[in-house]
Amino acid sequence: MIAYVRGKLLQKKPGEVVVETNGVGYSLLIPLSTYFKLGEVGSTVELQAYTHLTENSLTLFGFFSQEEKNLFLKLINISGIGPKLALNILSGIEPSELEEAVKCTNVSRISMIPGIGKKTALRVVMELSDKIEKKEKVLSKKESKEREDLISALVNLGFRRKESEQVVDLTLSSLGPQSGFDLLLRECLKRMSRI
């Protein structure tokens, strides 16, 4: 199984690249997010790869980052989502934005991706929510105090506790507790309005 490809970029078009390694050109299907991060034709590229083997074909998929590849692997393990549909999902939404949409149960954002209906979007949210590992580090005492204050403020404003906890954790991980209560609360409210 090919898991990594490094070489000269021979061809580049949305959805597909050809990379030459030791005189062999490998064709890899890629998401748009990877396409936009690659250099110009002739440059050296490194791609995380996934080999998909069926009775009739051998297809390579390439990803700019390990994060994209990991999310792709999680997507293809969802019933009804094959590699091409998973690639389409990654082309329509950044990995971090998809993870946030899953954590916030934002089915409407996922269903905005071309080729993804409400039922598939709901399945993605339901199945990925169990698989996406929390990236937040263990909260320090300062973060815990900020976290509880923010959750309490959101609950007092009428938001549900579970959604408030998710939004506060995302906000603290992106801005940090040193940003101050007012700024953090404003950011939490912005995120809540997207749910």
LOSEKOL-943710 format. One record per residue (C-alpha): residue in three letters; x, y, z. Coordinates in steps of 0.05 Angstrom, whole numbers, padded with zeros to 5 digits, always signed. Layout:
# LOSEKOL-943710
ALAXYZ...
This chain:
# LOSEKOL-943710
MET+00000+00000+00000ILE+00026+00069-00018ALA+00020+00116+00041TYR+00066+00174+00021VAL+00090+00204-00045ARG+00147+00254-00054GLY+00172+00279-00121LYS+00166+00328-00178LEU+00098+00356-00194LEU+00087+00339-00268GLN+00014+00358-00276LYS-00035+00395-00233LYS-00109+00406-00243PRO-00167+00413-00194GLY-00180+00344-00167GLU-00118+00309-00194VAL-00042+00313-00197VAL+00014+00271-00227VAL+00077+00265-00185GLU+00141+00235-00212THR+00182+00193-00164ASN+00244+00157-00189GLY+00220+00158-00261VAL+00149+00135-00246GLY+00090+00182-00251TYR+00036+00171-00199SER-00033+00199-00212LEU-00068+00219-00147LEU-00139+00245-00137ILE-00137+00305-00089PRO-00187+00350-00054LEU-00189+00424-00074SER-00159+00443-00007THR-00096+00404-00027TYR-00096+00433-00097PHE-00093+00504-00072LYS-00035+00489-00025LEU+00010+00456-00077GLY+00065+00495-00111GLU+00073+00505-00186VAL+00086+00449-00237GLY+00159+00429-00233SER+00165+00440-00158THR+00177+00384-00107VAL+00115+00362-00070GLU+00101+00315-00012LEU+00033+00282-00005GLN+00003+00236+00046ALA-00029+00181+00004TYR-00085+00130+00010THR-00088+00069-00036HIS-00159+00046-00053LEU-00162-00023-00084THR-00225-00054-00113GLU-00236-00113-00160ASN-00232-00068-00221SER-00185-00011-00201LEU-00128+00016-00161THR-00136+00089-00143LEU-00088+00135-00105PHE-00114+00193-00064GLY-00067+00248-00042PHE-00070+00298+00015PHE-00028+00358+00033SER-00032+00343+00108GLN-00039+00283+00153GLU-00100+00318+00184GLU-00136+00316+00116LYS-00118+00243+00106ASN-00142+00224+00176LEU-00209+00259+00164PHE-00215+00225+00096LEU-00205+00157+00129LYS-00259+00173+00181LEU-00307+00195+00126ILE-00299+00131+00084ASN-00315+00089+00145ILE-00384+00121+00147SER-00437+00078+00115GLY-00455+00103+00045ILE-00394+00148+00037GLY-00341+00123-00012PRO-00273+00153-00028LYS-00299+00200-00083LEU-00355+00228-00040ALA-00306+00236+00019LEU-00259+00274-00029ASN-00318+00317-00050ILE-00333+00333+00024LEU-00261+00354+00036SER-00263+00397-00027GLY-00325+00433+00000ILE-00302+00447+00071GLU-00236+00455+00108PRO-00220+00399+00158SER-00222+00446+00217GLU-00289+00475+00195LEU-00318+00405+00185GLU-00296+00385+00255GLU-00327+00448+00284ALA-00392+00435+00245VAL-00393+00364+00273LYS-00380+00387+00344CYS-00434+00440+00339THR-00483+00393+00303ASN-00486+00442+00245VAL-00521+00397+00194SER-00541+00455+00149ARG-00467+00476+00139ILE-00448+00405+00117SER-00509+00398+00072MET-00485+00461+00034ILE-00429+00419+00004PRO-00448+00400-00068GLY-00472+00328-00071ILE-00488+00323+00003GLY-00561+00321+00023LYS-00591+00331+00092LYS-00593+00256+00107THR-00519+00246+00089ALA-00500+00308+00127LEU-00537+00283+00189ARG-00502+00215+00182VAL-00435+00250+00178VAL-00450+00290+00241MET-00476+00229+00279GLU-00419+00182+00261LEU-00361+00232+00262SER-00380+00261+00329ASP-00358+00195+00361LYS-00294+00191+00319ILE-00266+00261+00322GLU-00216+00263+00378LYS-00216+00324+00422LYS-00154+00364+00407GLU-00160+00411+00466LYS-00106+00402+00519VAL-00125+00390+00591LEU-00152+00456+00616SER-00109+00492+00667LYS-00141+00521+00729LYS-00145+00590+00696GLU-00178+00560+00634SER-00227+00521+00679LYS-00249+00585+00713GLU-00256+00622+00647ARG-00292+00561+00618GLU-00343+00557+00674ASP-00355+00632+00673LEU-00368+00631+00597ILE-00413+00569+00601SER-00452+00601+00658ALA-00461+00666+00618LEU-00486+00628+00556VAL-00534+00585+00597ASN-00560+00648+00631LEU-00573+00677+00562GLY-00617+00617+00545PHE-00569+00571+00508ARG-00567+00496+00523ARG-00510+00473+00567LYS-00483+00419+00520GLU-00478+00467+00460SER-00449+00521+00506GLU-00394+00474+00530GLN-00375+00455+00458VAL-00373+00528+00435VAL-00334+00551+00496ASP-00282+00495+00487LEU-00273+00513+00413THR-00266+00587+00430LEU-00216+00575+00486SER-00174+00529+00443SER-00171+00580+00386LEU-00164+00645+00425GLY-00137+00622+00493PRO-00161+00644+00562GLN-00114+00704+00562SER-00159+00739+00511GLY-00204+00764+00566PHE-00276+00748+00585ASP-00310+00801+00541LEU-00274+00781+00476LEU-00285+00707+00491LEU-00359+00717+00505ARG-00368+00757+00440GLU-00334+00701+00400CYS-00377+00648+00435LEU-00440+00687+00416LYS-00417+00691+00344ARG-00406+00616+00342MET-00473+00603+00375SER-00509+00644+00322ARG-00482+00595+00269ILE-00513+00534+00302
